[in-house]
Amino acid sequence: MRRAFSITVLSALAGLAQAQDTNTFDCTNFLQFGGSVDKTRAAFAQSPETLAWNWFACLNQPAAAQSPDRVWETMKPSDQVYLSNGAQPLPYAQRVPLPPAVLAQAQTLGMNVSRTFHNLNATQQVDGLLLEMGGQVPKTQKGQPVRFQLLMGQDTFNYIVQKKVYNVNGQADLTSDLAFPSSAWELKAAWLWIGNNPSYQQQLANDGYYIAQTYYQQGNQYLVGYAALSGLHVINKLNPDWVWTTFENRNNSKYTVTNAVPPTPMTNSTGPTPAAQPVNTSFQAKYSALAQYELIGVQSTTTPTLLANSQLESAFQSESSCFACHGTAAYSPKQGYFNFALKEQGGIVYPTAPLPATDFVGYHKLDFVWSLKRAQWQR
């Protein structure tokens, strides 16, 4: 069964590559905006949703000829940037070897050890809550958390290393605000854990999920298996205040649930936005391997006011503004990281509009990049 599924994945990737030939968008050097930021900004102004989908399609091309990995999977995972001892990370293209226990399990399971293994090392969402799996998942997965992962492009990584802000020491030593280059990219992925259940894996494949090889650490042990991509944030600094796009699988409500009692299917309350809906229909028809993914929306500055991914910000959707919340990314040597959870009327709310500059006195702004909060003190 595992072998048959592997063939299915490769066939889907081949179909995606073939479909790319029918699109006029050139994926060559797209992470550098084809060498022209101005032309790309003009295309974005004409149709943000079309450009967002083109980026998504380019990111999901095979990373190289005959490669089972997609382009975005070659980006640097944050756990290999913000190291536990605060040390300088390895060069961008160099990956930390798999833990021996993971490699041994993968070989026993007959997995492709030359293919990427994603370390799904996080379960907390923006507001610190968990998103649980439920509905049509196996009994062993009910109540288990959706897992998350952060990745970054080469120019994002290079800037972090150049500024030595991969640890808290470097952030504490800042003398000015950060300003990432226009070619900076960051991704945040949400995953449904499959483990090694072939029938469940095939069920998710039939529902159009991209299946990857993954692992995570639980106590002193490693769990190794497969996971399905349920959501993907894609952001870049095309505009000074960044561009925020978010995608998710249309079948997520079958497999993830709210924290209500009893749980109900998790849906997205912020989209797809009216502008995204016709573009979704067009691109889903072009790319059969991506047909079950949909663009929820694109946020640039304060439009739209709310935008969320049901997998990454489930309970946070009614107050989720990519621009406003990431705009609070800041560090103070005296006060630590800025707290964007605002106390109001005896509860907690989150900003949906930029906060005044006076709130950041004594802080250095981190240029919207909250992943820097994962940095550790150098030891």
Secondary structure as UniProt FT lines:
FT   HELIX           2..20
FT   TURN            21..22
FT   TURN            28..29
FT   HELIX           30..35
FT   HELIX           37..46
FT   HELIX           48..59
FT   TURN            65..66
FT   HELIX           71..74
FT   STRAND          76..77
FT   HELIX           78..80
FT   TURN            84..85
FT   TURN            92..93
FT   HELIX           100..108
FT   TURN            109..110
FT   TURN            113..114
FT   STRAND          117..119
FT   TURN            126..127
FT   STRAND          132..133
FT   HELIX           139..141
FT   TURN            142..143
FT   STRAND          147..152
FT   HELIX           154..162
FT   TURN            163..164
FT   HELIX           168..172
FT   TURN            182..183
FT   STRAND          185..195
FT   HELIX           198..206
FT   TURN            207..208
FT   STRAND          211..218
FT   TURN            219..220
FT   STRAND          221..236
FT   TURN            240..241
FT   STRAND          243..249
FT   TURN            250..251
FT   HELIX           252..254
FT   STRAND          256..257
FT   TURN            274..275
FT   HELIX           276..286
FT   HELIX           288..290
FT   TURN            291..292
FT   STRAND          293..300
FT   TURN            301..302
FT   TURN            310..312
FT   HELIX           314..319
FT   HELIX           322..326
FT   TURN            327..328
FT   STRAND          330..332
FT   TURN            333..335
FT   STRAND          336..337
FT   STRAND          342..344
FT   TURN            345..346
FT   STRAND          347..349
FT   HELIX           357..360
FT   TURN            361..362
FT   STRAND          364..365
FT   TURN            367..368
FT   HELIX           370..374
//
